[in-house]
Amino acid sequence: MSDKVERDESAPEEPRSSDTDQAAAPDPPDADGNGTPSSGNAQTYEQARDELIEVVRRLENGGTTLEESLRLWERGEELARICQAWLDGARARLERATGRTESGEER
């Protein structure tokens, strides 16, 4: 079985960030607040998101063994945690920059 997944041409293409956009993107803070992903993973949000999209496509397409499906599921869970860490870090930065919490309350 080939690892290549054909793209559904009717689906809209995901917008891609340029390399300069990715370089300017800040690292999300970890629990220590040092600005790096807490998992130690060096993937950008966009890289993790794109890989997660591919994992989901492969699972939805089927045709994989049970073992491969489980491996893909576990990788998807890991990628979802990485994406959530980036989003949480971005939210925290916005709250610090604006002095307001997500609900609009002042800090």
PyMOL commands that set and color helices and strands:
alter all, ss='L'
color gray80, all
select helices_A, chain A and resi 19-24+45-61+66-98
alter helices_A, ss='H'
color red, helices_A
deselect
rebuild
show_as cartoon
